[in-house]
């Protein structure tokens, strides 16, 4: 069991109101119980994720967002 709630939001883009409600309730529960969560199924493209990860490791003076083509 993970202490950090992991929420899959892939179903958010569906027209299924029950699935969207399940996701919203999962967020509510996670924030109320732990204050933190990990999101999966977010559909953020790998190149964008790579830029974000590089910003987390670069010194503040060098953390610039490159233009994505």
N, C-alpha and C positions, 0 to 999 in steps of 0.2 A: 504494500500500500504506500502510495506517495503522499507526503505531507503537503505537496503543492498540487492543487487541483489542476487537472488538464482538461480543457474544454475544446471539443471539436465543433467549430462553427461552420463547417462545410454546408450543412443543411439550411443555413440562414438565407441562402439565395434561392431556396425553393419557394413554392407557393403554399407550402404546408404550414398552416397556422399553428398546428400542434407542435411541430418540430421547432419553429421559431420561438414558441413559448417555452419549450423545454430548454433551449439555449439561454434565453433570457433568465429563466429561473436558476440555471446553473451559474450564471454570472452573479446573480444576486446572492446565492448561497455562498459562493466562493469568497466574495468580498466581505460578507457579513462574518463568516467563520475564520478566514485567514487573512483577508486583506490583499491577497496576491493570487495570481493564477497564471497558467501557461495556455496560450491559444494555439491550437493546431487547426488545419483545414482552412487557413486564412487566405489562401490563393495569392500571396505576395510572391511575385516572380523571383527566381533565384538570383538574378543580377542585382535586384534591389536589396535583397537580403544580404548579399555579399558586401555592398556598399555600407549598409548599416553596421554589419559586423566589423568592417575595417575602421569605421568611425569610433567604435568602442575600444579599439586597441591603439589608435594613433594618439600621439601627444596632442593636447588641445590646440596648439598653434598650427598643427598640420591636418586637423580633422575637417576637411572640406569635402563637400558633396560633388563628385564629378558629374558632368552631364552624361546622361544615358542616351544612347542613340536608338 
